[in-house]
Amino acid sequence: MTIATFLFFTALVAVATWWVTRGGGESTDESYFLAGRSLTGVFIAGSLLLTNLSTEQLIGLNAAAFTEGLSVMAWEVVAGISLVALALVFLPRYLKSGIATIPQFFEARYGGGVRTLTTFLFVIAYMLILLPFVLYLGANGLSGMLELESRLNLTQLQTIWMVIIFIAAVGGAYAIWGGLKAVAVSDTFNGAGLLIGGLMITYFTLARIAGEDGSLLSAFSLIADRDPDAFRSLGTADEDVSWPTLFTGVLLLNFFYWSTNQQIIQRTFGAKNLAEGQKGVLLAAFFKILAPLILVLPGIAAAYLVATNPEFAERVDATSDGAANRAYGTLVVSVLPESLVGFFAAVVVGSILSTFNSVLNSSATLFSLDIYKKFIRPQASTHRVVLSGQLCSFVVAVFAVIAAPTFFHGREGVFGFFQKLNGIYFIPILAIMLVGLTNRTVDGMSAMITLIVGLTAMSIGTFLSGQSETETGWVIGTFGSGYHFMGVVFLGLVVLQLVLGAVGFRRSTPYVQQDVGAVDLTPWKAAPYVGGGLILLAVSLYVVFAI
């Protein structure tokens, strides 16, 4: 029953996506890479959310909540604030330039050298870091949820290889042949399933804690009575997300991820107009602020069940290492009816596919428009440009499949390792983006120097941080937290680029952004008020749960 339900729901999403996107004419570069600039707010919101949500959130964030409680909600709530900034500050500028990629924006602001360097950084990072990580965690999660090792009588590594190839084949089909529109539509369908399934996990878990005679609210009281720190929003100094980090690395990583990361914001470039883009981004912000209901609360509840329910503790194997990582999967098979386990497994696969095919589409966009069309064949027809993107997607997918078990199988602390690698290029690119938006005179050479210095500093700090077993390494340890280290490097890079501009690395004429007329730039009138309300909601959550 579980396998049948899983296959049925997965096939249903594929058929529904084909039906909605059929006859879309994905034969031009704009239609393939930007969905013909036709996306409305609902599809933008759905694609933003599902591109972000995958096993690293469902399993990883709930595992963090299992250990540290509500303070890890920072990754979701602060993301909501970052999306407000995207809607009100970044998106109008991006759509005004009519860009398809972030490196194109860098070329207009800094020149071709910065565009080329950032293109290579994005593609290499996606191929060798992000996609292998998503594939490996996804394969592990699906294998455990559907109990594939025992069902198929395979070893753990054989099962991982099989699931990785399955995910890559299905996700690649969406991205390679369907383009951004198929990605966005399938994301929206899977997003609805994830929202329903995630809320079901939370509901059934709280109901089990409350018991037959209790209400859902009584479950909160029982958890808080056992662990008063479980629902405190501000993390203490010994927790990974202590409250000062909200203003350093946590904030910076979120701002880059939601405003400058090609993988995420490409779907906003496909908006039919600015108003629809702002509606979609702000709708996504609302759901991110409420995401702890799905991504944090189950982990907190699982910790309570481990402490009070011997049967559940045994299933989690609470006395061994890795119990936190097994908690969410154990909840799924423990609280859901068998028929719904297959449905939720399909939803989880959908979230993995969403991230996978979105990154493939972004990689294709970066290669085709920023490398192939610019350097290899500037006069290429739209058919050849699209074909080059499809070939790039295939090559990236193959490398990612090979790298996934090679890089991550058997490694301890996979999630932390992944985040450290991301910070190497997140921080330098965000620094030159913010300076470029706020300063009209610094030139491309100042940006190139800042990028190189930033990549070097982050690489040294990241890899030296693993040299000490008792501390976080002398570089990061000096600042007390890896997130604080990121904040210090970011501030140093901003100052460096401004100083370079002051001593002579300046444009001959101040930068003036041109309106290419790609879409209607009339903003959504309610956007500032909705954005302000969302920021107030996010801050209120922290205030209410800080006591």
N, C-alpha and C positions, 0 to 999 in steps of 0.2 A: 504493500500500500504506500509506504513512504517513498520508494523509488518511483512508483507510477505517478504519484502526485507531483513529485519533483519534475519529472520529464514532461508531464502535461502542462504545468504552469510555464516552464521554460519555453516550450514550443508555442504556447499561447501568446507570449510576449513577442516572439519572433514573427508570428503570423500577423498580429495586430500592427506591429511596426511596418511590415511590408504593405499592409492595406492602407495605412495612413500616408506613407511616403511614395506609393506607386505613382509612376508617371511624373515624378518630381523633376526629371531632366537633370540629374546630377552630372552633366557633361561639360560644364564650364568650371573654371577655377573658383569663381565666386560662389557658385551654387554648391560645389563639392566641399569647399573649405569653410564657407560661411552660411550654408543653408540658403543661399540666394538672398541673404539679409531679409529673411522672412519670419524669424522667430518671434513669437509673442511672449508676454510675460510669464505665462504658466509653464511653457516649455523651457524657457530660460531658467526659471526657478528650479524646476525638476531636474534639469541637467546639471546645474551648479551643485545641487545637493547630492545627487547620486555619483557625480564625478568625485566628490570629496569622500562620501561615505563608503567604506569598504571594511574588510576584516580588521584593519589596524584600528578602526574606531569601535566596531561592534565587539571585538574580542579584546583588543589592546586597551581601549579607554575604560571599558568595564573592569578589566583586570586591575588597572590603576585605581579605580574607585573601590574595588574589593580591598585594596591595601590602605588607601589614603583617604577615602571618603569623598565628600562633595567638592573639595577644593580643586579636583581635576576638571571640574566643569568649565574652568577658564578656557580650555581649548575650544569649547563650543560657544560660550557666551561672548568672549572677546572676539570671536570670529564674526558674530552678529554686528558688533560695533565696526569692525573692519569692512564689512559689506556695506554699511551705511556710507562709509568714506568712499568706497568704490562708486556707489550710486550717485553721490552728490559732487564728488571732486574729480575722480579719475575717469569715469565713463564718458562724461561730456567731452573731455579732451580727446579720448581715444576715438570716439565716433566722429568727432570733427575732422580728424586726420584721415578717416576712412581706411584705417589699417586693418590688416588681417593677422599681423603678428606683432608682438612687443618689440622685436629687433627692428621692424620697420619704423616704429616710433623713435627708437634710438638713432636710426640713420637720419631722420628728419631733424632731430635735435643735435646730434653729435657727429654724424658722418658715417661712411661705410665701414670703417674699421671697427667701431663699436658694435654695429649691426652684425658683422661677421663673427666677432668673438662671442657675443651673447647667443647667437644662433647655435654655434658649436657647443657652448656650455649647456644649453637646454637639451639638445638632441642627445649628447653623450650622457648627461645625467638621467634622462628618461630611459635610455636604452640599457644602461649598466647599473642604475640604482633603483629608480622608481618601479619600473615594470617588473624586474626580477623579484623585488620585495612584495609587490601586490600578488604576483603569481604564486610565490612560495607560501605566503600566509593564507591565501585563498585556498590553495590545495590542501593545506593542513586543516583548515577549518571545515571544509566540505567533507574531507575524509572522515573526520571525527563525527560530524553531525549525521552523516548517512551510514556510519560504521562500515566503510568500504573495505577496509583491510580484511575484516572477518567475512564479509559478504562475498568478496572476490578472491579470498585466499591468496592475497599478495603481501609482500613485505611493505614496510612503511615507505621506503624509497621508491619502490615500484608503483605504489599507489599515488605518491606525489607526482611522479613523472606522468602517469596516465591522466590525472586531473589537470595538471598544468597544460598538457597538449590539448585537452578538451576545451579548457577556458580560452586558450590562445586561438584555437580554430574558430570557435563561435564569436569571440570578441573581434577577431580579425575580419570576419565576414561583414560585421556591422560597419567597421571603420573603413575597410578597403573598398567595398562595393557600395556602401550606402552613404558615405560622407557624413558631414556634421548633422544633417537633418535626421538621418536614421539614428545616429548616436543620441541626439537630443530627445527624440520621440521615445526610443526604447528606455532611456533614462527616466523619463516621466512615468511610464508604465511601471517600471521597477520601483520608482520612488513611492508610488502609491502603495505597492505591495510591502515595501520596507516599513512605511509609516504604520500600516495596519498590523503587520506582523510584529514589529517592535513594540507597539503599544499592547499587543496581546501578551507578549512575554512579560512586560511590566505588570499588567493587570493580573495575570494568573499567578505570578510570583507573590505579589502583595496579598492576593486572596489566600494563598497557601499559608503565609505568615499569620494573617488575621484569624484563620480558622473559620469553621462553619458559623460560629456565633458572633464573629467580629466584623467590623466594617473596614474598608480600605484605610481609613484614617487611623484606625487603631493599630494597623501595621506600622505606620510611621512612629507612633508612640512606643511600640515595642522595640523597634530598632534603636530609637533615641535613648530609651531607658538602658539598654545594654551597652551602647557606645555613644556617649554624649557628643563626641567629636565627629560622628558620622555625617551630620548635616550642617557642619560649619563651612562656610564658603571660603574663608581666608585661611590658606595653608600656613602651617607653622614652619619654623626654620629648618626642621628636620625632614620636611616633605619636599617632594620634587618640585611642586608648584607652590612655593612659599609666596606670601602676598607681595613682597617687593618685586618678584619676577614678572608680575602683571604689567609693570611699567618698563621692562627691559626686553629680554629675549622673547617672552611669550607674546608680547604686543608686536614686536618687530616681525617675528615669524608669521604671525597671522596677517599682518599688513602686506608682507610680500606675497604670501600664498593667495590672498583674495584680491589683490589689486595689480600684481605684476607677473604672476605665474601663468605662462601661456596655456598650460594644460587646463587651468580653471577658467580663465576669463575669455577664452576664445568664443565660447557660446554667447557671451554678451556682445561680441563684435558682429554676431549674426542677427542682432535685434533689428526689427523692421523700422524702428525709430527710437529716439532717445527716451520717450515716455514709456514705451513698452519695455525697454531695457531697464529703466529705473524701477518699474513695477516688479519685474522678475527678480531683480537683485534684492529689493527690499522685502519681497515675499520670502526669498531664501533666508534673509537675515532674521525674519520672525521665527522661522522653523529652526534655525541654528540656535537661537536663544532658548528655545524650548527643547532642544535636542537632548539635554541631560535626562529627560524622562525616559529616553530609549537607551542612551549611551552611558549613563552614569548610575541612575537609580537601580537597575538590575544588579550591577556589581555590588552596590552597598547592601542590597537585599540578600545576595548570595553569601556575603560575609556573615550575615545574621544566621542564615540557614546552616552554614557550616558550624557555627558555634552552638546551635540549639537543636539541630536535627542530625543524629548520628548516621542515619541512612544516607542523607545527602552528603555529609562529610566524607563518608566512605566512597561514594561515587566520584567525588572530586579528588579523592586521595589527598586529603588536606594536610597530612603530615609530611608529604614529599615536596620537593621543589616543583615549581610550576603550577601549583594549585590555583593561583589567581588566574592564569591563562586558561585553565580548564573550566573555570567557574561558569562562564556564559554558555558554553556549549552544553554543559551539564544541565543548566537551567532549561535550555531548549528541549532536550529530550525528557526532562523530568516533569515539566509543568504543562507542556502542550499535548493535546490528544495526538495519537499517532498519525492521523490523516493530515493534521496541520504541520507536523514536523517536515513533511515533504514540501509543503507549500513554502514554509519559511526557509528551507534549504535552497529552494529555487530563488527566493528573494535575495538571499545572501549571495548566491551565484550572480544574480542580476547586478548587485552592487559591485562585485568584483569585475564583472564584464564592463560595467559602466566606466570604472576607473581605467581599465585596460584599453578599451576601444577609444576612449577620449584622449588618452595619452598617445595612442597610435595616430589618431587624426591630427593632433597637434604636432607630432613629429613630422608627419607628411607635409603639413602646412609650412612648417619652418624650413624643411629641406627644399620643397618645390619653389616657394616664393622667395626665400632668402639666399638659397645657394644655386639651385638648378636654373631658375629663370634669370637670376642676376649675374651668375658667373659662367655657367656651362652653356646654356642656350638662351640668350636674351630675347631672341625672336621666335621662341617656341610657340606653337599653337596651343590653344587652351586644352586640346585633347592630350598633347604631349605633356603639358604641365600636370594635368590630373593623373596621367599614366605614371609620371615620375613619382608623384605622391603615393600612388598605390604600391609601386615597387619599393619605396622607402618604408612604408608600413610593413610590408612583408619581411624585409631584411631586419628591421628593428624587432619585429615579433620573434623571428628565428633566434636572434642573439639573446633576447630576453628569456626565451624558453630554455636555452642552453645555460644561461648565467644563473637562473633562479635557484636550482638545487646546488649548483656549483659554488655559488657565493654564500648562500645562507643556510644550507643543510648542516645541522650539527653545531651551529654557532650559538653561543649563549648571548642573551641580551640583544636579540635581533632588532627590536623596535628602537632601542636607544642607539644602536649602531647606525640605523637608517637615518634617524634624526640628526645625528652628528654630521653625517655625510651631506645631508641637505643644507645644513647651515653654512657649509663652505661656499656655496654659490648664492644662497638666498641673500645673505647680508650685503655683499658687495654690489649686487645688481639693484637691490632696494635703495642703497645709498646714492648711486648715480641717477636713479629714477627721481627720487625726491629732490635732489639738487637741480636736476634738469627742469623739473616742473616749477621750481620756485626761484631760480636764478636764470636770467636771460643771456648772460655774457660768458660763462665758462665754456670752454671749447672741448672738442673731441679728444685732444691729447690729455687734458686733465682727467677725463672720464676713463681713458685707457689706463693711465697710471694708477688711478684710484682702484680700478677693477683688479689690476695685477697685484697691487699691494694688498688689497682685501682678500683675494684668493690665497695669497701666500700666508698672511696673518691667520686666517681661519684654518688653513690646512695645518700650520704649525700648532696652533692652539688645540685643534681637534685631536690630532694624533698624539701630541705630547700628553694630552689629558688621560691617555690610557697607560702611561708609563709607570704610574704609582698605584700600588694595590691598596694603600691605606688612605690616600687622598685622591682628589680628582686630577692630580697632575699639577706641576708648579705654575703653569700658565693660567689655567682656569681656576686652580685652587687659590691663586692670589686674589681673585675677585669673589670667591665664596660660592659661585654657581656658574655652570656653563651658560645659563641664560644671561647672567650679568656680564660674562665675558663677551657674548654677542653684542650686548648693548654698548660696551666700551669700544669694541672694534667699530661698530656702526658709527658712533659719535666721532671717533677718530677719523674715519673715512670721509665723513661729511666735512669736517674741519680741513682735512687734507685737500679735498677738491676745491673748497672755497679759497684756501691759501694759494693753491696753484693758479686759480683764476686771478687772484690779486697781484701775483708777481709776474704775470705776463701770458698765461695760457688762456687767452680770451679770444672770442669771436671778433671778426672785423666789424660786424654789425650785430646788434642784439637780435636774439631769436624771436621770430614772430610766427605763431602757429597759423597755418593756412586752413581754411574751411574748403574741403574738396567737394562738399555737397553730396556725400554718399547717402545720407539719410536725413530725414527731418529732425532737426535738433531742438524742436520745441519741448521743453521739459514738462514732466508731469507736475502740475501745479501743487498737488498734495505732497510731493516728495520730501520737501524740507520738514514738513510737519510730521509725516509718518516716520522719517528718519530720526527726528528728535524724540518722538515717542518711543521708538525702539531702543535708543540709547538710554532713555529714562527707565525703561523696563529692565534692561540689562543691569544698570546700576542698582535699581531697586532690589533685584534678586540678591545681589551681594550684600546690600544693607540688611535685608530681612534675615538672611541666613548667617550674618556675621555675629549675631548676638548669641 
